[in-house]
Amino acid sequence: MRDDHDGGDGLFEVEPVGKKRSRGRPAAVDKTFRAFDPHQVLLLPPSLDDWLPEDHLARFVADLVDEVLDLSLVLADYTDERGYPPYDPRLMLRLLIYGYTTGVRSSRAIERKCTDDVAFRMSFIPGWTDDREAAIERMMAARTYARRGDASAELWAWLDAVEAECETRCGDPRAALRLIGHAEDALSSGSEHPTPEWLDWFSPVRLSAFKGNTQLKAGHLPQARQTLQEVLDDLPPESDKQRTVVFGDLAAVEAADGHPEAACRYAVQALDQLAITWYATGMERIREVRRTLAPWQNEQCVRDLDDRLYDWGTTVSALQR
C-alpha cells in the first residue's frame, strides 16, 4: 500500500507521516462489533479452516490484517456507543484486501462472492449462536438461493445437515435427527447437478459422523455407538482429523453409558491420533469426555488418561503441524 495523497489512484489513501489529526475530535469508544470468530468450530465441517488449504491466499490476508496492520486509527473513528453493532473492521478489511488482490473490486461482486466463494465465506460467515429464529431465517434464505440454481443432491443434504446442527445447538436433537434422515434420503436419491467445489469434503460418511454425534446428544447411546463404529470402518485413510473426533465421540458414548474403561480406551486412541495430526476440535472432544469422567476420577484408567492429557510437553512440535 502506498501513499496516494499526491493524486494517485491507489487502493487506499494514507495520511502523510507526521500529519496531525484535527483538534476537537470525539474520543474513541469501546465499540461492540457483530460477532466475528474466524476459528468458530462447527460440526459441518468441524472447523471453517477445513475449507481452505494451508497455503491459500485468504489465510495470508487474514494473517496480514490480524498480525501486521495497525487498525488503531480505524477503531478510533468509532466514537458513538449507540446504534446496532457494526461489522468488525478486521472482517471488512479482509474482504476488501482479498477482493482487490483477486480482481474483485466492486461491492456487489464482493457480496456475490460472499455467497458463492469459499474463500470469502471463511471471512464472512458468522459463528452459530443459540438464536433459533435467526438460524431459521438464514436457512430459509439459503434454501431459496439453492432453488434458484442447479443445486446438487450433496448441496441439499448439506443444507439439511446445517439446519440439523442449528437444531442441535438450540437444544432439539430429535428434530435434528429427522433432518439428518432427510439428508440421507437426498444423498441416496442423487442428482444430475454437479457438487460445488467448495463442498467436496462433504460425503455420506461425514454425514454419518454427524448423525452419531447427534444421536449421542439425543441420548440414543446404542444407536450412536453403532453409527460411530461404522464411521470408523468407512473413513478414508486421509481423514485423520475426523477420525480423532469420532474416537472422542465414542469415548463420550461409553462415558455416558457408565463404561469408564471403554471411554478411556477410545480417548487414548484419540490422543494417539492427535500425536500424529494435531486438531484442536479433537482435543476439545477429549477434554469434554474427561469432564464427564469425574465420578470415576480415582479409577486407574482415568488416572492414566490424565497422565496422557497433561504430558504433551515433548510433543509440542508434532502438535503444531
C-alpha positions in Angstrom: 0.0 0.0 0.0 1.5 3.4 -1.0 0.8 7.0 -0.1 -1.5 8.4 -2.7 -2.1 11.9 -1.3 -0.3 13.2 -4.4 -3.4 12.4 -6.6 -2.7 8.7 -7.4 -5.5 6.2 -7.8 -4.1 3.6 -5.3 -6.2 1.2 -3.2 -6.0 3.3 0.0 -5.3 6.9 0.8 -2.9 7.3 3.6 -2.2 10.5 5.6 1.4 11.7 5.2 3.6 10.8 8.1 3.6 13.5 10.7 0.3 15.0 9.8 -1.7 15.7 12.9 -5.3 14.8 13.4 -7.6 17.8 13.8 -8.3 19.0 17.3 -11.7 18.6 18.8 -12.1 15.1 17.5 -14.5 12.9 19.6 -12.8 10.3 21.8 -12.9 6.8 20.6 -15.2 4.4 22.5 -15.0 0.7 23.2 -17.4 -0.2 20.3 -19.2 -3.5 20.3 -19.0 -5.2 16.9 -21.0 -8.0 15.5 -19.7 -11.5 16.4 -16.6 -12.3 14.3 -14.8 -15.6 15.1 -12.9 -17.0 12.1 -11.9 -20.1 14.1 -15.6 -20.9 15.0 -15.9 -24.6 15.5 -18.7 -26.3 13.5 -19.7 -29.9 13.1 -20.2 -29.5 9.3 -17.3 -29.0 8.6 -15.7 -29.4 12.1 -14.0 -26.0 11.5 -14.2 -23.2 8.9 -10.4 -23.6 8.5 -11.1 -27.1 6.9 -12.4 -25.4 3.8 -9.1 -23.9 2.7 -5.6 -25.3 2.2 -2.8 -24.1 4.4 -1.1 -22.0 1.7 -4.3 -20.3 0.4 -4.1 -16.6 -0.2 -7.1 -16.0 2.1 -5.0 -17.2 5.1 -2.2 -14.8 4.2 -4.7 -11.9 4.0 -6.1 -12.9 7.4 -2.7 -13.0 9.0 -1.8 -9.7 7.4 -4.9 -8.0 8.9 -4.7 -9.7 12.3 -1.0 -9.6 12.9 0.6 -6.9 10.8 -1.7 -4.0 10.1 -2.3 -1.3 12.7 -6.0 -0.6 12.8 -5.9 1.8 15.7 -6.8 4.8 13.6 -9.8 2.9 12.1 -11.0 1.9 15.6 -10.6 5.5 16.7 -13.3 6.5 14.3 -15.9 4.7 16.4 -16.9 7.4 18.8 -20.5 6.6 19.4 -21.7 3.6 21.5 -25.2 3.9 20.3 -26.7 2.0 17.3 -26.7 -1.5 16.1 -23.3 -3.2 16.3 -21.4 -2.8 13.0 -19.3 -5.5 11.3 -15.8 -5.9 12.8 -13.3 -3.8 10.8 -11.0 -6.8 10.6 -13.7 -8.7 8.8 -14.4 -5.9 6.3 -10.7 -5.2 5.7 -10.1 -8.9 5.0 -12.9 -8.9 2.4 -11.6 -5.7 0.8 -8.0 -6.8 0.5 -8.8 -10.3 -0.7 -11.2 -8.9 -3.2 -8.7 -6.4 -4.7 -5.9 -9.0 -4.8 -8.1 -11.4 -6.7 -9.5 -8.8 -9.1 -12.9 -8.5 -7.4 -13.3 -4.8 -6.7 -17.0 -3.8 -6.8 -19.1 -4.0 -3.6 -21.8 -6.0 -5.5 -19.2 -8.5 -6.8 -17.8 -9.0 -3.3 -21.3 -9.5 -2.0 -21.9 -12.3 -4.5 -18.5 -13.8 -3.7 -19.6 -14.0 0.0 -22.3 -16.3 -1.1 -20.5 -18.3 -3.8 -16.8 -18.4 -3.0 -15.5 -20.4 0.0 -12.5 -18.1 0.5 -14.9 -15.2 1.0 -17.2 -17.4 3.1 -14.4 -18.0 5.5 -14.2 -14.3 6.2 -17.9 -13.6 6.3 -19.8 -16.4 7.9 -20.7 -15.6 11.5 -20.5 -18.1 14.2 -23.6 -20.0 15.3 -25.5 -18.8 18.3 -28.4 -20.1 20.2 -30.8 -17.8 18.3 -33.1 -20.3 16.7 -35.3 -17.8 14.9 -32.3 -16.1 13.3 -31.0 -19.5 12.3 -34.3 -20.4 10.7 -34.3 -17.2 8.7 -30.8 -17.9 7.4 -31.8 -21.4 6.4 -34.8 -20.2 4.5 -32.6 -17.7 2.6 -30.1 -20.5 1.9 -32.8 -22.8 0.6 -34.3 -20.1 -1.6 -30.9 -19.4 -3.1 -30.4 -23.1 -3.8 -33.7 -23.4 -5.5 -32.8 -20.6 -7.9 -29.7 -22.6 -9.1 -28.8 -26.1 -10.1 -28.4 -27.5 -6.6 -26.8 -30.9 -6.3 -28.0 -33.7 -4.0 -25.0 -33.0 -1.9 -25.9 -29.4 -1.5 -29.4 -30.2 -0.4 -28.2 -32.8 2.0 -25.6 -30.3 3.4 -28.4 -27.7 4.0 -30.4 -30.3 5.9 -27.3 -31.1 7.9 -26.6 -27.5 8.7 -30.1 -26.9 9.8 -29.8 -30.1 11.9 -26.8 -28.6 13.6 -28.8 -25.4 14.3 -31.5 -27.6 16.0 -28.9 -29.5 18.0 -27.2 -26.3 19.2 -30.7 -24.9 20.1 -31.5 -28.0 22.2 -33.6 -30.1 19.9 -31.5 -33.1 18.7 -34.7 -35.1 17.9 -35.6 -32.5 15.2 -32.0 -32.7 14.1 -32.2 -36.4 13.6 -35.3 -36.0 11.4 -33.4 -33.5 9.2 -30.4 -35.9 9.0 -32.7 -38.6 7.8 -34.0 -36.3 5.1 -30.3 -35.6 4.1 -29.6 -39.3 3.9 -32.6 -39.7 1.5 -31.3 -36.8 -0.6 -27.9 -38.4 -1.0 -29.4 -41.8 -1.8 -31.6 -40.2 -4.5 -28.8 -38.4 -6.1 -29.0 -35.6 -8.7 -27.8 -34.8 -12.2 -26.3 -31.5 -11.0 -22.6 -31.4 -10.0 -21.4 -30.8 -6.5 -19.8 -27.3 -5.9 -16.0 -27.5 -5.5 -16.2 -25.9 -2.0 -18.4 -28.8 -0.9 -16.1 -31.6 -2.0 -15.4 -32.5 1.7 -19.0 -33.5 2.3 -19.8 -37.2 1.9 -22.2 -39.8 3.3 -19.6 -40.9 5.9 -19.2 -37.3 7.1 -23.0 -37.1 7.5 -22.9 -40.4 9.4 -20.3 -39.0 11.8 -22.5 -36.0 12.5 -25.5 -38.3 12.9 -23.6 -40.3 15.5 -22.8 -37.1 17.4 -26.4 -36.0 17.3 -27.6 -39.5 18.5 -25.2 -39.1 21.4 -26.7 -35.7 22.3 -30.2 -37.1 22.0 -29.3 -39.9 24.5 -29.6 -42.7 21.9 -26.5 -44.4 23.1 -26.7 -47.8 21.4 -27.6 -46.2 18.1 -24.7 -43.7 18.5 -22.2 -46.4 19.3 -23.2 -48.4 16.2 -23.2 -45.4 13.9 -19.8 -44.1 15.0 -18.2 -47.6 14.9 -19.4 -47.9 11.3 -18.0 -44.5 10.5 -14.6 -45.6 11.8 -14.7 -48.5 9.4 -15.7 -46.3 6.5 -13.4 -43.3 6.9 -10.8 -43.0 4.2 -7.1 -43.2 5.4 -6.5 -39.4 4.9 -9.3 -38.4 7.3 -7.0 -38.2 10.3 -8.8 -35.2 11.9 -12.2 -36.6 11.5 -11.0 -40.0 13.0 -9.9 -38.2 16.1 -13.3 -36.6 16.6 -15.1 -39.9 16.1 -12.8 -41.5 18.7 -13.8 -38.7 21.0 -17.5 -39.2 20.4 -17.2 -42.9 21.0 -15.4 -42.1 24.3 -18.3 -39.8 25.2 -20.8 -42.6 24.4 -19.1 -45.0 26.7 -18.8 -42.4 29.5 -22.5 -41.6 29.2 -23.3 -45.3 29.3 -21.3 -45.8 32.5 -18.3 -47.6 31.0 -15.2 -45.6 32.1 -12.6 -48.1 30.9 -14.0 -48.2 27.4 -14.3 -44.4 27.4 -10.7 -44.1 28.4 -9.6 -46.6 25.7 -11.2 -44.5 23.0 -9.9 -41.3 24.5 -6.3 -42.7 24.4 -6.8 -43.8 20.8 -7.8 -40.2 20.0 -4.7 -38.9 21.7 -2.6 -41.2 19.7 -4.1 -39.8 16.6 -3.6 -36.3 17.8 0.1 -37.0 18.3 0.3 -37.7 14.5 -2.1 -34.9 13.3 -3.0 -32.1 15.7 -6.6 -31.0 15.7 -7.9 -28.6 18.3 -11.5 -29.8 17.9 -10.4 -33.3 18.6 -8.6 -32.2 21.8 -11.7 -30.4 22.9 -13.7 -33.5 22.5 -11.3 -35.4 24.8 -11.4 -32.7 27.4 -15.2 -32.9 27.4 -15.0 -36.6 27.9 -12.6 -36.2 30.8 -15.1 -33.8 32.5 -17.8 -36.4 32.2 -15.5 -39.0 33.8 -15.3 -37.1 37.1 -17.3 -39.7 39.0 -14.6 -42.2 38.2 -11.6 -39.9 38.7 -9.9 -42.3 41.2 -10.1 -45.3 38.7 -6.7 -46.3 37.3 -7.9 -45.9 33.7 -8.9 -42.3 34.4 -5.6 -41.5 36.1 -3.7 -43.0 33.1 -5.8 -40.7 30.8 -4.9 -37.7 33.0 -1.2 -38.6 32.6 -1.6 -38.6 28.8 -3.6 -35.4 28.8 -1.1 -33.3 30.7 2.1 -34.7 29.4 2.2 -33.0 26.0 5.4 -31.1 26.5 7.6 -33.4 24.5 5.2 -33.4 21.5 4.6 -29.7 21.0 6.4 -29.7 17.7 4.2 -32.5 16.4 1.0 -30.9 17.6 1.8 -27.7 15.6 1.5 -29.4 12.2 
